[in-house]
Structures are given as structure tokens and as C-alpha cells.
Amino acid sequence: MELPFVYHSDYVAPLPQGHRFPMLKFQMLYEMLLADEVAVPSQFHRPESVSGVD
């Protein structure tokens, strides 16, 4: 059984410079997991928009 991941390249929150959890690290982790063959694309699930939420 493969470990599932959730990732979407559009999920970015405007955080101040030097924030403890910079958003770029999630994209870098995604790319590194694939490049190092720790994960395969089928393990990544892309969340869908929620309708009716403003």
C-alpha cells in the first residue's frame, strides 16, 4: 500500500518574509520526493474546490 499525499501547486498563503513555515517548502518537498523516487505521481492527490464557499 502506497502512502498517500495531498498536494496542489495553487495552495499558497501569503506569509511574511522569514516565516517559520514558508510555503515554498511544500513545492520543494513534492519535487524532491518525485526526483528521489521516494514517491510516484499516483500517490499525490489533488484536492478539488469546494463549491458554495465564499
C-alpha positions as CSV (number, residue, x, y, z in Angstrom):
1,M,0.0,0.0,0.0
2,E,1.4,3.4,-1.0
3,L,1.4,6.3,1.4
4,P,-1.0,9.0,0.0
5,F,0.0,12.7,-0.2
6,V,-2.2,15.7,-0.8
7,Y,-0.6,18.5,-2.9
8,H,-1.8,21.3,-5.0
9,S,0.6,23.9,-6.6
10,D,-2.0,26.6,-6.2
11,Y,-2.2,26.3,-2.4
12,V,-0.2,29.3,-1.3
13,A,-0.7,31.5,1.7
14,P,0.8,35.0,1.8
15,L,3.1,34.7,4.7
16,P,5.7,37.3,5.9
17,Q,9.3,37.0,4.8
18,G,11.2,34.7,7.2
19,H,8.0,33.0,8.4
20,R,8.6,29.7,10.2
21,F,6.6,27.7,7.6
22,P,7.4,29.2,4.2
23,M,5.0,27.9,1.6
24,L,7.8,27.2,-1.0
25,K,9.0,24.2,1.1
26,F,5.9,22.2,0.2
27,Q,6.6,22.6,-3.5
28,M,10.2,21.7,-2.9
29,L,9.3,18.6,-0.9
30,Y,6.9,17.5,-3.6
31,E,9.6,17.8,-6.3
32,M,12.2,16.2,-4.1
33,L,10.0,13.1,-3.3
34,L,9.4,12.6,-7.0
35,A,13.0,13.2,-8.1
36,D,14.4,10.9,-5.5
37,E,11.8,8.3,-6.4
38,V,10.6,8.1,-2.8
39,A,7.1,8.7,-4.2
40,V,5.4,8.3,-7.5
41,P,2.8,10.7,-9.1
42,S,-0.1,8.3,-8.4
43,Q,0.5,8.8,-4.6
44,F,-0.4,12.5,-4.9
45,H,-4.0,13.5,-4.6
46,R,-5.1,16.9,-5.8
47,P,-7.8,18.5,-3.7
48,E,-10.8,19.9,-5.5
49,S,-12.5,23.2,-4.9
50,V,-15.4,23.4,-2.5
51,S,-18.5,24.7,-4.1
52,G,-20.7,27.2,-2.3
53,V,-17.9,28.6,-0.1
54,D,-17.2,32.3,-0.3
